[in-house]
Amino acid sequence: MSIPGSWSSPLLRPGDVAEVFGVTTSTVNAWVREGRLAPVVVTPGGHRRFAPGQVQDLMAATRHQNGRGGDT
């Protein structure tokens, strides 16, 4: 999994995060409710935006939980 560098915005939409993980936006919304992922910005219209770094952190944590943590 990697975050494409072609996105023009520095912040990711839930659909972008879903695409990176190969899940649905409903799953991303569940992660927010569970506290696994927190938006860095919520727009006045209620739209969540996520920082690429926090998505990378979640990817690393997911890999570690799945036993693909690398050197550890």
N, C-alpha and C positions, 0 to 999 in steps of 0.2 A: 504494500500500500504506500502510495506517495501522494503528496499534494502537488498538483500540476502548477508549474510556475507561470502559466499563461493567464491566470485570473487577474483582472485589472484592479480589483478592489483588494486592499490589504486585509479586509475582514471577510469571513466566509459565511454564507447563508446556510440554513439547515440542509437544503438540497445539495449544496457543495459537500458538506460533511458526510451526508448519506452516500454520495457518489464515491467518496474516498474509501469508505468502509464497506461499500457494497450492500448497504442496508436501505430501508425506507426512511422517509422523514419522520414517520411515526416512531421508529426506533430511536432516532436522534432526540425527539421530544421526550421519549421515555427516559433516556439518559439524563436529560435536564431535570426531569421530575425526581429521578433517583439521586441526583447530586454528582453523577459521574462527569458531567460537562456543564459548565456555567457560561452563559453568554457574557461577553465583555460589554456589549451594548444591547439595549432594547430600544428600538426606534419609537418615536411618538405613536406610531401605528401598531406597536406591539410586536414588531418583527425582531427576532433574535439574530445576533451576529456574533461570530466566534473568531478568536485570534488563531492564525495558523499554528503558532507555537503550542497552544493548549490542545489542539487536535493532534499534533505530533506527540505530545506527552501522553494523550489517551491511547494513541497507537502503540507506543512503547509499553504502556501498562498492560494493554490487551495482549501484546506479544508475550510479555512476562507471565501473565496469568495462564496463557495457553502453552507454557513450557518452551517458548521459542525466544528466550531472553538473551541468548548468545553466550557471553563469557561466564555468567553466574551459575 
